[in-house]
Amino acid sequence: MKFFSPLLFIILVLTRCSEPAQKNTTEKTEIKDTVKPKGSNMDPLSEEVKKLREDIIRHVDSTTIEGKAAVFLATLKDGGDYAVIHGKDTLMDMNGDKQADLLIEFYAASGTGLKNGVSIYLFNKKTNSFVEEEVNLPNPTFNFKNNTVVSYYVAISGGYATELKWHGLTLDTLESIEVENDASGDFKSTAIIYNHRNGKKTSKVSDMVWLPDKYRYYEYQPLIRRE
Protein backbone atom coordinates (compact mmCIF):
# COMPACT_ATOMS: atom_id res chain seq x y z
CA MET A 1 0.00 0.00 0.00
CA LYS A 2 1.61 3.27 -1.11
CA PHE A 3 1.14 6.75 0.32
CA PHE A 4 1.87 10.19 -1.09
CA SER A 5 3.16 12.86 1.29
CA PRO A 6 0.83 15.82 1.88
CA LEU A 7 3.95 17.72 2.93
CA LEU A 8 5.66 17.24 -0.43
CA PHE A 9 5.93 20.90 -1.48
CA ILE A 10 6.92 22.21 1.95
CA ILE A 11 9.40 19.40 2.57
CA LEU A 12 11.01 19.79 -0.85
CA VAL A 13 11.60 23.47 -0.12
CA LEU A 14 12.95 22.75 3.34
CA THR A 15 15.12 19.89 2.07
CA ARG A 16 16.74 22.09 -0.54
CA CYS A 17 17.86 24.34 2.28
CA SER A 18 20.17 21.54 3.55
CA GLU A 19 21.50 18.74 1.84
CA PRO A 20 15.03 -10.28 26.07
CA ALA A 21 14.06 -11.27 29.23
CA GLN A 22 11.13 -13.70 29.01
CA LYS A 23 7.86 -12.76 30.69
CA ASN A 24 4.51 -14.45 31.05
CA THR A 25 2.56 -11.32 30.16
CA THR A 26 2.72 -8.90 27.28
CA GLU A 27 5.65 -6.61 27.87
CA LYS A 28 5.53 -2.86 27.35
CA THR A 29 8.79 -1.68 25.85
CA GLU A 30 10.46 1.39 24.49
CA ILE A 31 12.03 0.50 21.15
CA LYS A 32 15.73 1.28 20.93
CA ASP A 33 17.69 -0.04 17.97
CA THR A 34 21.08 0.41 16.35
CA VAL A 35 19.55 1.46 13.04
CA LYS A 36 18.90 5.16 13.52
CA PRO A 37 18.99 8.29 11.35
CA LYS A 38 20.86 10.22 14.00
CA GLY A 39 24.52 11.04 13.93
CA SER A 40 24.64 11.97 10.26
CA ASN A 41 27.60 13.76 8.76
CA MET A 42 25.45 16.72 7.76
CA ASP A 43 27.44 19.94 7.70
CA PRO A 44 26.28 22.69 10.05
CA LEU A 45 23.80 25.02 8.40
CA SER A 46 25.07 28.35 7.23
CA GLU A 47 23.51 31.50 8.63
CA GLU A 48 21.99 32.19 5.22
CA VAL A 49 20.32 28.78 5.11
CA LYS A 50 19.03 29.13 8.67
CA LYS A 51 17.56 32.54 7.87
CA LEU A 52 15.87 31.19 4.73
CA ARG A 53 14.38 28.30 6.68
CA GLU A 54 13.13 30.65 9.39
CA ASP A 55 11.52 32.84 6.73
CA ILE A 56 9.76 29.79 5.25
CA ILE A 57 8.52 28.61 8.64
CA ARG A 58 7.10 32.06 9.42
CA HIS A 59 4.74 31.61 6.47
CA VAL A 60 3.58 28.13 7.52
CA ASP A 61 0.22 27.76 9.26
CA SER A 62 1.40 26.01 12.42
CA THR A 63 -2.19 25.44 13.57
CA THR A 64 -2.56 22.65 10.97
CA ILE A 65 -1.00 19.19 11.22
CA GLU A 66 0.91 19.88 7.99
CA GLY A 67 2.29 23.11 9.40
CA LYS A 68 3.26 21.51 12.70
CA ALA A 69 5.03 18.73 10.81
CA ALA A 70 6.91 21.21 8.61
CA VAL A 71 8.16 23.11 11.66
CA PHE A 72 9.05 19.86 13.45
CA LEU A 73 10.98 18.59 10.40
CA ALA A 74 12.86 21.87 10.14
CA THR A 75 13.91 21.49 13.77
CA LEU A 76 15.14 17.94 13.11
CA LYS A 77 17.13 19.08 10.09
CA ASP A 78 18.64 22.02 11.97
CA GLY A 79 19.83 19.55 14.61
CA GLY A 80 21.22 17.10 12.05
CA ASP A 81 18.67 14.48 13.13
CA TYR A 82 17.09 13.87 9.74
CA ALA A 83 18.23 10.84 7.74
CA VAL A 84 20.33 11.90 4.78
CA ILE A 85 20.53 8.50 3.02
CA HIS A 86 17.37 8.03 0.95
CA GLY A 87 15.40 9.87 3.63
CA LYS A 88 11.71 10.42 2.83
CA ASP A 89 8.83 11.51 5.04
CA THR A 90 5.05 11.64 5.09
CA LEU A 91 2.08 12.06 7.41
CA MET A 92 -0.02 8.98 8.16
CA ASP A 93 -1.68 7.26 11.11
CA MET A 94 0.86 4.76 12.41
CA ASN A 95 -0.67 3.67 15.73
CA GLY A 96 -4.35 3.37 14.84
CA ASP A 97 -5.66 6.37 16.79
CA LYS A 98 -7.01 8.06 13.64
CA GLN A 99 -4.47 10.85 14.01
CA ALA A 100 -1.73 11.47 11.44
CA ASP A 101 1.82 10.89 12.69
CA LEU A 102 5.16 11.75 11.10
CA LEU A 103 6.92 8.84 9.36
CA ILE A 104 10.51 9.07 8.13
CA GLU A 105 11.97 6.23 6.06
CA PHE A 106 15.71 5.99 5.47
CA TYR A 107 18.66 3.69 4.92
CA ALA A 108 21.22 3.67 7.71
CA ALA A 109 24.91 4.29 7.02
CA SER A 110 26.51 1.70 9.31
CA GLY A 111 26.06 -1.98 10.12
CA THR A 112 26.58 -5.28 8.29
CA GLY A 113 22.92 -6.29 8.03
CA LEU A 114 20.06 -4.95 5.94
CA LYS A 115 19.66 -1.37 7.19
CA ASN A 116 16.27 -0.08 6.05
CA GLY A 117 14.79 1.86 8.92
CA VAL A 118 11.99 4.15 10.02
CA SER A 119 11.66 6.85 12.62
CA ILE A 120 8.12 7.53 13.81
CA TYR A 121 7.15 10.70 15.64
CA LEU A 122 3.69 10.12 17.08
CA PHE A 123 1.24 12.98 17.43
CA ASN A 124 -0.13 13.39 20.95
CA LYS A 125 -3.72 14.66 20.76
CA LYS A 126 -3.67 15.74 24.41
CA THR A 127 -0.71 18.07 23.95
CA ASN A 128 -1.55 18.86 20.29
CA SER A 129 2.09 18.28 19.37
CA PHE A 130 4.50 15.65 18.12
CA VAL A 131 6.24 13.46 20.70
CA GLU A 132 9.91 14.42 20.52
CA GLU A 133 11.16 10.93 21.44
CA GLU A 134 10.99 8.92 18.23
CA VAL A 135 10.24 5.23 17.72
CA ASN A 136 13.02 3.65 15.66
CA LEU A 137 12.38 0.35 13.87
CA PRO A 138 14.72 -1.54 11.52
CA ASN A 139 13.26 -3.29 8.45
CA PRO A 140 9.64 -3.03 9.68
CA THR A 141 6.49 -4.55 8.21
CA PHE A 142 3.26 -2.90 9.37
CA ASN A 143 -0.08 -4.68 9.67
CA PHE A 144 -2.67 -1.92 9.87
CA LYS A 145 -5.55 -4.39 10.19
CA ASN A 146 -4.51 -5.64 13.64
CA ASN A 147 -2.33 -2.65 14.61
CA THR A 148 0.90 -4.65 14.84
CA VAL A 149 4.38 -4.27 13.41
CA VAL A 150 7.27 -6.72 13.05
CA SER A 151 10.87 -5.58 12.88
CA TYR A 152 14.33 -7.14 12.66
CA TYR A 153 18.03 -6.50 12.34
CA VAL A 154 20.45 -9.36 11.66
CA ALA A 155 24.17 -8.75 11.17
CA ILE A 156 26.98 -11.23 10.46
CA SER A 157 27.20 -12.60 14.00
CA GLY A 158 23.47 -12.47 14.72
CA GLY A 159 20.70 -10.10 15.64
CA TYR A 160 17.12 -9.85 16.82
CA ALA A 161 13.51 -9.55 15.74
CA THR A 162 10.36 -8.34 17.50
CA GLU A 163 6.62 -8.40 17.00
CA LEU A 164 4.94 -5.38 18.55
CA LYS A 165 1.43 -4.02 19.02
CA TRP A 166 0.48 -0.39 19.35
CA HIS A 167 -1.03 0.61 22.69
CA GLY A 168 -1.72 4.32 22.41
CA LEU A 169 1.64 6.07 22.23
CA THR A 170 3.61 2.97 23.29
CA LEU A 171 4.36 -0.46 21.86
CA ASP A 172 3.73 -3.79 23.60
CA THR A 173 6.12 -6.64 22.82
CA LEU A 174 4.27 -9.78 21.70
CA GLU A 175 7.27 -11.78 20.51
CA SER A 176 11.03 -11.40 20.57
CA ILE A 177 13.63 -13.47 18.74
CA GLU A 178 17.36 -13.76 19.33
CA VAL A 179 19.38 -14.81 16.28
CA GLU A 180 22.81 -16.38 16.83
CA ASN A 181 25.02 -17.15 13.82
CA ASP A 182 27.98 -19.52 13.96
CA ALA A 183 30.37 -19.57 11.00
CA SER A 184 33.25 -21.39 12.70
CA GLY A 185 32.49 -24.50 10.62
CA ASP A 186 29.47 -25.16 8.48
CA PHE A 187 27.25 -22.09 8.86
CA LYS A 188 24.58 -22.51 11.52
CA SER A 189 21.94 -20.00 12.57
CA THR A 190 19.85 -20.42 15.70
CA ALA A 191 16.62 -18.48 16.28
CA ILE A 192 15.44 -18.45 19.91
CA ILE A 193 11.79 -17.37 20.04
CA TYR A 194 10.13 -15.91 23.14
CA ASN A 195 6.34 -15.65 23.16
CA HIS A 196 5.54 -12.86 25.62
CA ARG A 197 1.82 -13.69 25.65
CA ASN A 198 2.06 -17.25 26.94
CA GLY A 199 5.65 -17.38 28.22
CA LYS A 200 6.73 -20.17 25.86
CA LYS A 201 10.24 -20.44 24.46
CA THR A 202 11.11 -22.34 21.28
CA SER A 203 14.11 -22.49 18.97
CA LYS A 204 14.94 -23.36 15.40
CA VAL A 205 18.35 -24.25 13.94
CA SER A 206 18.98 -23.76 10.23
CA ASP A 207 21.82 -23.63 7.71
CA MET A 208 20.77 -20.06 6.87
CA VAL A 209 19.27 -17.12 8.74
CA TRP A 210 15.61 -17.91 9.43
CA LEU A 211 12.75 -15.79 10.71
CA PRO A 212 8.99 -16.51 10.60
CA ASP A 213 7.33 -15.49 7.32
CA LYS A 214 5.57 -12.49 8.89
CA TYR A 215 8.96 -10.74 9.28
CA ARG A 216 9.52 -10.79 5.49
CA TYR A 217 13.25 -11.27 5.94
CA TYR A 218 15.09 -9.47 3.13
CA GLU A 219 11.77 -8.50 1.51
CA TYR A 220 11.40 -5.02 2.96
CA GLN A 221 8.73 -2.86 1.33
CA PRO A 222 8.67 0.89 2.12
CA LEU A 223 5.37 2.67 2.75
CA ILE A 224 6.37 5.85 0.94
CA ARG A 225 6.46 5.64 -2.83
CA ARG A 226 9.92 5.87 -4.40
CA GLU A 227 9.97 7.74 -7.70
C-alpha positions as CSV (number, residue, x, y, z in Angstrom):
1,M,0.0,0.0,0.0
2,K,1.6,3.3,-1.1
3,F,1.1,6.7,0.3
4,F,1.9,10.2,-1.1
5,S,3.2,12.9,1.3
6,P,0.8,15.8,1.9
7,L,4.0,17.7,2.9
8,L,5.7,17.2,-0.4
9,F,5.9,20.9,-1.5
10,I,6.9,22.2,1.9
11,I,9.4,19.4,2.6
12,L,11.0,19.8,-0.9
13,V,11.6,23.5,-0.1
14,L,12.9,22.7,3.3
15,T,15.1,19.9,2.1
16,R,16.7,22.1,-0.5
17,C,17.9,24.3,2.3
18,S,20.2,21.5,3.6
19,E,21.5,18.7,1.8
20,P,15.0,-10.3,26.1
21,A,14.1,-11.3,29.2
22,Q,11.1,-13.7,29.0
23,K,7.9,-12.8,30.7
24,N,4.5,-14.4,31.0
25,T,2.6,-11.3,30.2
26,T,2.7,-8.9,27.3
27,E,5.6,-6.6,27.9
28,K,5.5,-2.9,27.4
29,T,8.8,-1.7,25.9
30,E,10.5,1.4,24.5
31,I,12.0,0.5,21.2
32,K,15.7,1.3,20.9
33,D,17.7,0.0,18.0
34,T,21.1,0.4,16.3
35,V,19.5,1.5,13.0
36,K,18.9,5.2,13.5
37,P,19.0,8.3,11.4
38,K,20.9,10.2,14.0
39,G,24.5,11.0,13.9
40,S,24.6,12.0,10.3
41,N,27.6,13.8,8.8
42,M,25.4,16.7,7.8
43,D,27.4,19.9,7.7
44,P,26.3,22.7,10.0
45,L,23.8,25.0,8.4
46,S,25.1,28.4,7.2
47,E,23.5,31.5,8.6
48,E,22.0,32.2,5.2
49,V,20.3,28.8,5.1
50,K,19.0,29.1,8.7
51,K,17.6,32.5,7.9
52,L,15.9,31.2,4.7
53,R,14.4,28.3,6.7
54,E,13.1,30.7,9.4
55,D,11.5,32.8,6.7
56,I,9.8,29.8,5.2
57,I,8.5,28.6,8.6
58,R,7.1,32.1,9.4
59,H,4.7,31.6,6.5
60,V,3.6,28.1,7.5
61,D,0.2,27.8,9.3
62,S,1.4,26.0,12.4
63,T,-2.2,25.4,13.6
64,T,-2.6,22.6,11.0
65,I,-1.0,19.2,11.2
66,E,0.9,19.9,8.0
67,G,2.3,23.1,9.4
68,K,3.3,21.5,12.7
69,A,5.0,18.7,10.8
70,A,6.9,21.2,8.6
71,V,8.2,23.1,11.7
72,F,9.0,19.9,13.4
73,L,11.0,18.6,10.4
74,A,12.9,21.9,10.1
75,T,13.9,21.5,13.8
76,L,15.1,17.9,13.1
77,K,17.1,19.1,10.1
78,D,18.6,22.0,12.0
79,G,19.8,19.5,14.6
80,G,21.2,17.1,12.0
81,D,18.7,14.5,13.1
82,Y,17.1,13.9,9.7
83,A,18.2,10.8,7.7
84,V,20.3,11.9,4.8
85,I,20.5,8.5,3.0
86,H,17.4,8.0,1.0
87,G,15.4,9.9,3.6
88,K,11.7,10.4,2.8
89,D,8.8,11.5,5.0
90,T,5.0,11.6,5.1
91,L,2.1,12.1,7.4
92,M,0.0,9.0,8.2
93,D,-1.7,7.3,11.1
94,M,0.9,4.8,12.4
95,N,-0.7,3.7,15.7
96,G,-4.4,3.4,14.8
97,D,-5.7,6.4,16.8
98,K,-7.0,8.1,13.6
99,Q,-4.5,10.8,14.0
100,A,-1.7,11.5,11.4
101,D,1.8,10.9,12.7
102,L,5.2,11.7,11.1
103,L,6.9,8.8,9.4
104,I,10.5,9.1,8.1
105,E,12.0,6.2,6.1
106,F,15.7,6.0,5.5
107,Y,18.7,3.7,4.9
108,A,21.2,3.7,7.7
109,A,24.9,4.3,7.0
110,S,26.5,1.7,9.3
111,G,26.1,-2.0,10.1
112,T,26.6,-5.3,8.3
113,G,22.9,-6.3,8.0
114,L,20.1,-4.9,5.9
115,K,19.7,-1.4,7.2
116,N,16.3,-0.1,6.1
117,G,14.8,1.9,8.9
118,V,12.0,4.1,10.0
119,S,11.7,6.8,12.6
120,I,8.1,7.5,13.8
121,Y,7.1,10.7,15.6
122,L,3.7,10.1,17.1
123,F,1.2,13.0,17.4
124,N,-0.1,13.4,20.9
125,K,-3.7,14.7,20.8
126,K,-3.7,15.7,24.4
127,T,-0.7,18.1,24.0
128,N,-1.5,18.9,20.3
129,S,2.1,18.3,19.4
130,F,4.5,15.7,18.1
131,V,6.2,13.5,20.7
132,E,9.9,14.4,20.5
133,E,11.2,10.9,21.4
134,E,11.0,8.9,18.2
135,V,10.2,5.2,17.7
136,N,13.0,3.6,15.7
137,L,12.4,0.4,13.9
138,P,14.7,-1.5,11.5
139,N,13.3,-3.3,8.4
140,P,9.6,-3.0,9.7
141,T,6.5,-4.5,8.2
142,F,3.3,-2.9,9.4
143,N,-0.1,-4.7,9.7
144,F,-2.7,-1.9,9.9
145,K,-5.6,-4.4,10.2
146,N,-4.5,-5.6,13.6
147,N,-2.3,-2.7,14.6
148,T,0.9,-4.7,14.8
149,V,4.4,-4.3,13.4
150,V,7.3,-6.7,13.0
151,S,10.9,-5.6,12.9
152,Y,14.3,-7.1,12.7
153,Y,18.0,-6.5,12.3
154,V,20.5,-9.4,11.7
155,A,24.2,-8.8,11.2
156,I,27.0,-11.2,10.5
157,S,27.2,-12.6,14.0
158,G,23.5,-12.5,14.7
159,G,20.7,-10.1,15.6
160,Y,17.1,-9.8,16.8
161,A,13.5,-9.6,15.7
162,T,10.4,-8.3,17.5
163,E,6.6,-8.4,17.0
164,L,4.9,-5.4,18.5
165,K,1.4,-4.0,19.0
166,W,0.5,-0.4,19.4
167,H,-1.0,0.6,22.7
168,G,-1.7,4.3,22.4
169,L,1.6,6.1,22.2
170,T,3.6,3.0,23.3
171,L,4.4,-0.5,21.9
172,D,3.7,-3.8,23.6
173,T,6.1,-6.6,22.8
174,L,4.3,-9.8,21.7
175,E,7.3,-11.8,20.5
176,S,11.0,-11.4,20.6
177,I,13.6,-13.5,18.7
178,E,17.4,-13.8,19.3
179,V,19.4,-14.8,16.3
180,E,22.8,-16.4,16.8
181,N,25.0,-17.1,13.8
182,D,28.0,-19.5,14.0
183,A,30.4,-19.6,11.0
184,S,33.2,-21.4,12.7
185,G,32.5,-24.5,10.6
186,D,29.5,-25.2,8.5
187,F,27.3,-22.1,8.9
188,K,24.6,-22.5,11.5
189,S,21.9,-20.0,12.6
190,T,19.8,-20.4,15.7
191,A,16.6,-18.5,16.3
192,I,15.4,-18.5,19.9
193,I,11.8,-17.4,20.0
194,Y,10.1,-15.9,23.1
195,N,6.3,-15.7,23.2
196,H,5.5,-12.9,25.6
197,R,1.8,-13.7,25.6
198,N,2.1,-17.3,26.9
199,G,5.7,-17.4,28.2
200,K,6.7,-20.2,25.9
201,K,10.2,-20.4,24.5
202,T,11.1,-22.3,21.3
203,S,14.1,-22.5,19.0
204,K,14.9,-23.4,15.4
205,V,18.4,-24.2,13.9
206,S,19.0,-23.8,10.2
207,D,21.8,-23.6,7.7
208,M,20.8,-20.1,6.9
209,V,19.3,-17.1,8.7
210,W,15.6,-17.9,9.4
211,L,12.8,-15.8,10.7
212,P,9.0,-16.5,10.6
213,D,7.3,-15.5,7.3
214,K,5.6,-12.5,8.9
215,Y,9.0,-10.7,9.3
216,R,9.5,-10.8,5.5
217,Y,13.2,-11.3,5.9
218,Y,15.1,-9.5,3.1
219,E,11.8,-8.5,1.5
220,Y,11.4,-5.0,3.0
221,Q,8.7,-2.9,1.3
222,P,8.7,0.9,2.1
223,L,5.4,2.7,2.7
224,I,6.4,5.9,0.9
225,R,6.5,5.6,-2.8
226,R,9.9,5.9,-4.4
227,E,10.0,7.7,-7.7
